[in-house]
Amino acid sequence: MNQMALLFTLLAPLTGICQGQLFGKVRAKGSNEVLFGVTVSNPALGVHNISDMGGNFRIKARPGDTLVFSSVGYRTDTLIVNGTLFPGDHAVYLEARAVTLPTVKITENNYQQDSIERHAAYSWLLDKKHPVKLWNEKREGDDPGLSFSPIGYFSKGEVRKRRLKKRLREEERDYYIDSKFPRARVALLTGLKGDSLQLFVIRYRPSYEFCRRATTMDMLLYINDKLVLFKKGP
């Protein structure tokens, strides 16, 4: 009995590494600013989480799993988990997306290419069909049409995947708004900076629907009109 207890004690740390909670903090590369609301997902286990106000995150992981980190305004990045990562907190640094603003011509950032990269990072989820309604092989006498799979649809794994899909769709809309209404362009056109710039881009952030139909000239006029309002004060 004592030998069995000793063997279990020796093996316990190893079983903890096989699958456990990985802790960490997400920061902005270069500025060391903590990032909240970052989506952290583990495709291998089909789980995800979101960093809190202090940039802290935790997620189920095993050695060999690849974690995906994404946030509006930052490049999607990955982290390969190994056995040494589990003890303690671990820092993850996301690189801000740069917007090129030449002196003569203002250009948008490459939203299309970034969107393709984001889709590739989450292809394990976005390209997979989940059990909402399934075609089954029909036998003679069966009614035609679709059959519903409630067991698969309401399982915890599928619920988490649908929530992550919804969050990714919302993030994609925010990415698009940022591509049409980038802070650097607003600063260049308005001359605002610091807290004034921050207040302006939050107060007058355009809707996704407006950005989809707006031309470059429409957006320039929009920023100019809102600047007039902004200077009038609250």
C-alpha positions as CSV (number, residue, x, y, z in Angstrom):
1,M,0.0,0.0,0.0
2,N,2.8,2.4,0.9
3,Q,4.5,1.6,-2.5
4,M,1.3,2.3,-4.4
5,A,0.8,5.6,-2.5
6,L,4.4,6.6,-3.3
7,L,3.9,5.8,-7.0
8,F,0.7,7.8,-7.1
9,T,2.5,10.8,-5.5
10,L,5.3,10.7,-8.1
11,L,2.9,10.4,-11.0
12,A,0.4,13.1,-9.8
13,P,2.5,16.1,-11.1
14,L,2.7,14.4,-14.5
15,T,-1.0,13.9,-14.9
16,G,-1.5,17.5,-14.0
17,I,0.6,18.5,-16.9
18,C,-1.4,16.3,-19.3
19,Q,-4.3,18.7,-19.2
20,G,-4.6,21.7,-16.9
21,Q,-5.3,25.4,-16.7
22,L,-2.8,27.6,-18.4
23,F,-2.6,31.1,-16.8
24,G,-1.1,34.2,-18.4
25,K,-1.3,38.0,-19.0
26,V,-1.7,39.6,-22.4
27,R,0.1,42.9,-23.1
28,A,0.7,45.2,-26.1
29,K,4.1,44.6,-27.7
30,G,6.3,47.7,-27.3
31,S,4.2,49.6,-24.7
32,N,3.7,46.8,-22.1
33,E,0.1,48.0,-21.8
34,V,-2.2,45.2,-20.5
35,L,-4.9,44.2,-23.0
36,F,-8.4,43.2,-21.9
37,G,-11.1,41.5,-23.9
38,V,-8.6,39.5,-25.9
39,T,-10.1,36.2,-27.3
40,V,-8.0,33.2,-26.3
41,S,-9.0,29.9,-27.9
42,N,-7.7,26.3,-27.9
43,P,-8.7,24.6,-31.2
44,A,-7.6,21.2,-30.0
45,L,-10.0,21.2,-27.1
46,G,-12.6,23.5,-28.6
47,V,-12.6,25.9,-25.7
48,H,-12.0,29.7,-25.4
49,N,-11.9,32.5,-22.9
50,I,-11.5,36.2,-22.7
51,S,-8.8,38.2,-20.8
52,D,-10.1,40.3,-17.9
53,M,-9.5,44.0,-17.2
54,G,-6.0,43.3,-16.0
55,G,-5.1,41.4,-19.1
56,N,-5.2,38.0,-17.3
57,F,-6.5,34.9,-18.9
58,R,-6.8,31.2,-18.1
59,I,-7.7,28.3,-20.5
60,K,-7.6,24.5,-20.5
61,A,-4.6,23.2,-22.4
62,R,-2.3,20.2,-22.9
63,P,1.3,20.1,-24.0
64,G,1.4,20.4,-27.8
65,D,-1.8,22.4,-28.1
66,T,-1.7,25.7,-30.0
67,L,-3.5,28.7,-28.4
68,V,-4.8,31.5,-30.6
69,F,-5.0,35.1,-29.4
70,S,-7.0,37.8,-31.2
71,S,-8.1,41.3,-30.4
72,V,-9.4,44.3,-32.5
73,G,-6.5,46.5,-33.4
74,Y,-3.8,43.8,-32.9
75,R,-2.4,41.0,-35.1
76,T,-3.7,37.5,-34.3
77,D,-0.9,35.5,-32.7
78,T,-0.4,31.9,-31.5
79,L,1.4,30.2,-28.6
80,I,2.4,26.5,-28.6
81,V,2.0,24.9,-25.2
82,N,4.7,22.8,-23.7
83,G,5.1,21.2,-20.3
84,T,7.2,24.0,-18.9
85,L,4.5,26.6,-19.5
86,F,2.0,25.4,-16.8
87,P,3.7,26.6,-13.6
88,G,3.1,30.3,-13.0
89,D,1.8,33.1,-15.2
90,H,3.1,33.7,-18.7
91,A,3.2,36.9,-20.8
92,V,1.8,37.1,-24.3
93,Y,2.6,40.1,-26.4
94,L,0.3,41.2,-29.3
95,E,1.6,43.5,-32.0
96,A,-0.5,46.5,-32.9
97,R,-1.7,46.8,-36.5
98,A,0.1,49.6,-38.2
99,V,-1.8,52.0,-40.5
100,T,0.2,53.5,-43.3
101,L,-0.4,57.3,-43.8
102,P,1.8,58.8,-46.5
103,T,2.1,62.6,-46.6
104,V,0.2,63.0,-49.8
105,K,-2.3,60.2,-49.9
106,I,-4.1,58.6,-47.0
107,T,-4.5,54.9,-47.5
108,E,-6.5,52.3,-45.6
109,N,-4.9,49.4,-43.9
110,N,-5.0,46.0,-45.6
111,Y,-8.3,44.8,-44.1
112,Q,-8.8,42.1,-46.7
113,Q,-5.5,40.4,-46.1
114,D,-5.9,40.7,-42.3
115,S,-9.3,39.2,-42.6
116,I,-7.9,36.2,-44.5
117,E,-5.3,35.7,-41.9
118,R,-7.8,35.8,-39.1
119,H,-10.0,33.3,-40.9
120,A,-7.1,30.9,-41.4
121,A,-6.3,31.1,-37.6
122,Y,-9.9,30.1,-36.8
123,S,-10.6,27.8,-39.8
124,W,-10.9,24.9,-37.3
125,L,-14.1,26.6,-36.1
126,L,-15.4,28.7,-39.0
127,D,-15.1,26.1,-41.7
128,K,-16.6,23.3,-39.6
129,K,-20.3,22.4,-39.8
130,H,-21.8,22.0,-36.4
131,P,-24.8,19.9,-35.6
132,V,-27.7,22.2,-35.9
133,K,-29.7,20.4,-38.5
134,L,-28.3,17.3,-40.1
135,W,-29.2,15.3,-43.3
136,N,-29.7,11.7,-42.4
137,E,-30.0,8.7,-44.7
138,K,-33.7,8.1,-45.3
139,R,-35.3,4.8,-45.1
140,E,-38.4,3.8,-47.0
141,G,-41.4,5.3,-45.2
142,D,-39.5,8.1,-43.5
143,D,-40.8,11.7,-43.9
144,P,-38.7,13.9,-46.2
145,G,-36.7,16.8,-44.9
146,L,-34.2,17.6,-42.3
147,S,-33.8,16.0,-38.9
148,F,-32.8,17.9,-35.7
149,S,-30.0,16.7,-33.4
150,P,-30.8,18.2,-29.9
151,I,-28.1,16.2,-28.2
152,G,-25.3,17.6,-30.3
153,Y,-26.8,21.1,-30.5
154,F,-27.1,21.6,-26.8
155,S,-23.9,20.0,-25.7
156,K,-21.5,22.2,-23.8
157,G,-18.8,22.0,-26.5
158,E,-21.2,23.1,-29.2
159,V,-22.6,25.9,-27.1
160,R,-19.1,27.2,-26.5
161,K,-18.3,27.0,-30.2
162,R,-21.4,29.0,-31.1
163,R,-20.5,31.7,-28.6
164,L,-17.0,31.9,-30.0
165,K,-18.3,32.1,-33.5
166,K,-20.7,34.9,-32.5
167,R,-17.8,36.8,-30.8
168,L,-15.6,36.4,-33.9
169,R,-18.3,37.8,-36.1
170,E,-18.7,40.8,-33.8
171,E,-14.9,41.3,-33.8
172,E,-14.8,41.1,-37.6
173,R,-17.3,44.0,-37.8
174,D,-15.1,46.0,-35.4
175,Y,-12.0,45.3,-37.5
176,Y,-13.9,46.6,-40.6
177,I,-14.9,49.8,-38.8
178,D,-11.3,50.3,-37.7
179,S,-10.1,49.9,-41.3
180,K,-12.5,52.7,-42.4
181,F,-12.1,54.9,-39.3
182,P,-8.5,54.4,-38.2
183,R,-7.3,56.5,-35.3
184,A,-4.2,57.6,-37.2
185,R,-6.3,59.0,-40.0
186,V,-8.6,60.8,-37.6
187,A,-5.7,62.3,-35.9
188,L,-4.2,63.5,-39.2
189,L,-7.5,65.0,-40.4
190,T,-8.6,66.6,-37.2
191,G,-5.4,67.6,-35.5
192,L,-6.6,66.1,-32.3
193,K,-4.3,64.1,-30.0
194,G,-4.2,62.6,-26.5
195,D,-7.5,62.6,-24.5
196,S,-9.3,64.8,-27.1
197,L,-8.5,62.2,-29.8
198,Q,-9.6,59.4,-27.6
199,L,-12.9,61.1,-26.8
200,F,-13.6,61.9,-30.4
201,V,-13.0,58.4,-31.8
202,I,-15.2,56.9,-29.0
203,R,-18.0,59.4,-29.3
204,Y,-18.2,59.5,-33.1
205,R,-17.3,55.9,-33.9
206,P,-19.4,55.1,-37.0
207,S,-21.7,52.1,-37.4
208,Y,-20.8,49.1,-39.3
209,E,-23.6,49.6,-41.8
210,F,-22.4,53.2,-42.5
211,C,-18.9,52.0,-43.1
212,R,-20.0,49.3,-45.5
213,R,-21.7,51.8,-47.8
214,A,-19.5,54.8,-47.3
215,T,-16.9,55.9,-49.9
216,T,-13.6,57.5,-49.0
217,M,-15.2,60.9,-49.6
218,D,-18.2,60.1,-47.5
219,M,-15.9,59.2,-44.6
220,L,-13.9,62.4,-45.0
221,L,-17.1,64.5,-44.9
222,Y,-18.3,62.5,-41.9
223,I,-15.1,63.2,-39.9
224,N,-15.3,66.8,-40.8
225,D,-18.9,67.2,-39.8
226,K,-18.3,65.4,-36.5
227,L,-15.3,67.6,-35.8
228,V,-17.5,70.7,-36.1
229,L,-19.8,69.2,-33.5
230,F,-16.9,68.2,-31.3
231,K,-15.5,71.7,-31.2
232,K,-18.8,73.1,-30.2
233,G,-18.6,71.2,-27.0
234,P,-21.1,68.9,-25.2
